[in-house]
Amino acid sequence: MQLTVWRFLDGNRAHEKQSAALIEGLRRSFVGEVQAFDIPPEYSASRIALKPGEWLESLPTPDFLIGTGRRSRLPMLSARHRFGGRAVAINRPLWPYRWFDFAIVPEHDRPPPLPNVIVSQGALTEPLQESVPQSGKGLILLGGPSKHYSWNSASIREQVEKLLVQPLDWCISDSRRTPKGTMEGLGKGGAELVDWLSCPPGWLQEQLSQAERIWVTEDSISMLFESLQSQAQVGVIRVPSRSKSNKVRSAVLRLLDQGLVSEQFEVKGGGRRDPLNQFLLCARALLRRSGLPSR
């Protein structure tokens, strides 16, 4: 038995990582073989409808058409109209939900309770490489101001310094949103400071798979869920919210309530934890609702 997936790309690496995660979930869950084909961004809805070309027409008929991000939606729907298959929108589609066969939407986006909506806890993330966490290795990941959060560098540094007193081999990395000066002085106690611009491809995934403890500023919700794909104990560094009605903070509070993350700086307990594996749960839900066999 074979399952054919067309994945519509939009040039956004974060979006494409989510669709890649779902395809990996299908590969691990479907009882037969899964073959996936990437449809480049230059295949617009009009091009697919009017003159798709020999390459696209030569592909096996899709069972699923998957896309993440606004630019993937219309090409995906155009391809479904011409070639068939089920259209699966990852994240809130912005277009009417009834236009899609399925939508996989993070719960913090408050999706409607529709039969074609599959709710995920956070963004889909790819599995990390299998690796034994290194005892005593700590990782701190800093985000920055966003639509939902402001930023207080002094408060962030104060919280990080409370972590650095713990006898761990700490590595601290910033991101493109981190204001200049946030990491100033944090390396004095021996912590390794890594500028995000200097990180080679795959560096973060390697660090996540090796760390025993990971702390993430709460504004970085995608990084937080990516950390939960590891076996490490995960903590949250608090960041000032711009409003009381903050859907990202709501998602973080649920993680705290579930005990999946902590905000206690002192080391208590430990040991490995199971990865969150939302990519597997959503893939199995998609197969089940489509009437397809899974394992």
Disulfide bonds with the S-S distance in Angstrom:
none
